[in-house]
Amino acid sequence: MEYIYAALLLHKAGREINEEAVRKVIEASGISYNEAKSKALVAALSEVNIDEALKAALTAAPTAAAPAATAAAPAEAKKPKKEEEKEEKKEEEALAGLSALFG
């Protein structure tokens, strides 16, 4: 997980996510560096648009994290089952895209 955090930190800083940059972040945090994990991360992220993955995660997370709040809302309680199934599929698709970020 710390390698994902390193990649997110580099992305936020506007830096290129490469093995050397990841190594520097990992070592600066006091964690022992694993070259294989770094290579796998960089390879996995080479084809991922991190901004889009983060947007998908942010839109899916509030609906998945707050089921009690939506159950309390009377308007939400009246939704037909088909609409709920469509929303669940959208959430699953967004999470599937996010899983590509993690290799």
N, C-alpha and C positions, 0 to 999 in steps of 0.2 A: 504494500500500500504506500510505503514511503516513496517509492519510485514514481507513482502516480502523482503524489503531492509535489515531488520535485518537478515533474513535467508541468503541472498546473502553475507552479510558481514561476517557472521559466516563461510559460505562455503569458502569464499576467504581466511579467516584466518586459515582454516584447522581444525576448531572446529566442534564438533558434534552439530547438530541442534536439540535441545531439548527444552522443555518448559522453563526450568530454564535459559538456555543461551539466549533464545529469550527475556525473562523477563528482564534480566540484560541489554541487548542492548537497549530495548525500554525505560526502566526507565532511563538509562544513557543519552538518548537523550532528556529527559524532557517530554516525552509523557506518559499519563496515561495508565497503563497496563490493557489489557482486556484478562482475562484468557481463555475465550471461543474462541477468535480469535487465540490465541496462540496454543491452543489444535487443532483447525481445521487446522492451518498451518502445524504443526508438523505431524499430521495424513496424510495430503495430500502429504507432501514431503517424507514420509516414503517409498513410492513406485516410486519416481521420481529420475532419474539420472540427477542431476542438470547440470553436465558438458555437457551432450548430449542435454539437453533443451536449454542451452545457445548457443551451437554451431548451433542448428537449428534456433534459433532466430537471430543469427548473419548472417547466410547465407540468411535468408528470408528478413531481414530488409533492406539491401541495395537495393534490387530489388523493394521492395514495396515503399521505401522512395524516389526513384529517377525516377519517370516515365517521367519527362521532359527530363532528360539526355538520356534515352533510346529512346525517340521519336525523338531526334535530330540526333541520329546515323543512317546513311543510311543503314548499314548492318542489323540493327534491324528492319527497316521498311519493308524489303523484306521477313520477316518470314511468313510462311503460318499460317493460323488461328489455325490449329490443334496443331502446335508446341506451340503457345501462350497459348492455352487451357491446354496443358500438364504442362507447366511451372506454370500456375495459380493454377492448382491442387496441384502441389508439394509445392507451397507456402502456400496454404490452409492447407495441411497436416502438414507442419512444424509448422504453427501457432496453429493448433489444439493440437499438442504435447506440445507446450509452454503453452497453456491454462490449461493443466493438472497441471502445476507447480503452478498456481494461485488458484487452488481448484475449 
